Amino acid sequence: MHTIRLLAVGVCLSTAGMARAGAEAEEAISIDRLPKTVAEAVKRHFPEAKIVSASKESEVKQTLYEVSLTQAVASKTSKEASKTQRIDVLLTTEGEIKEIEKEIAEKDLPIRVETSLKEKYPDASLRKIEAISKMKDEKEVLESFEVLLIAADKSTLEVKFSAQEKEEGKVLKVEKKSDKEDDGDADQDEEDDDEDKKS
């Protein structure tokens, strides 16, 4: 009798866990399925950018949309070719921007962040660097930098560094990524490169 009860409880917990996981799943959607409020907010904040993909994240309390953009970045010198910057924007259904991730080059990192990165991961191969900002009073406020790298032991890590003045360069979080997640980033980078060549 106790065994049956335990099994029943186990099944209920498992089902609840699956329901939660399903509720927080990310679903790729076509650009034309974006709510008007979301599309307008993105275009208003990034008028020169092009929307290339979108996804929908259904959470327990709210639904969020992640919109991926590409935007031309003017070269600093006449010798440098213009580049295309990738930007990911996280928004609510109402069009409120929650977070902005901008892909940047290593040379654009603040000195203290770059020094911290090289000290902690001297032999790492960098795959992607993003500047993470939140919106405050309708302005972008830089909060952190996320670096996707291949460490000396061949593990793929995503390391978050603080961008705050008092603790700039401090490691806030280190997350080990799977090969599948890393391959996804690499595939996207290749797609962006192909777009640059075509344009």
HELIX and SHEET records of a PDB file:
HELIX    1   1 HIS A    2  ALA A   23  1                                  22    
HELIX    2   2 ILE A   31  ARG A   33  5                                   3    
HELIX    3   3 LYS A   36  HIS A   45  1                                  10    
HELIX    4   4 GLU A  106  ASP A  108  5                                   3    
HELIX    5   5 ILE A  111  LYS A  120  1                                  10    
HELIX    6   6 GLU A  165  GLU A  167  5                                   3    
HELIX    7   7 ASP A  179  LYS A  198  1                                  20    
SHEET    1   A 9 GLU A  26  ILE A  29  0                                        
SHEET    2   A 9 LYS A  50  SER A  58 -1                                        
SHEET    3   A 9 THR A  63  VAL A  73 -1                                        
SHEET    4   A 9 LYS A  83  THR A  92 -1                                        
SHEET    5   A 9 ILE A  97  ILE A 104 -1                                        
SHEET    6   A 9 SER A 125  LYS A 136 -1                                        
SHEET    7   A 9 LYS A 139  ILE A 150 -1                                        
SHEET    8   A 9 THR A 156  SER A 162 -1                                        
SHEET    9   A 9 VAL A 171  LYS A 177 -1                                        
END                                                                             
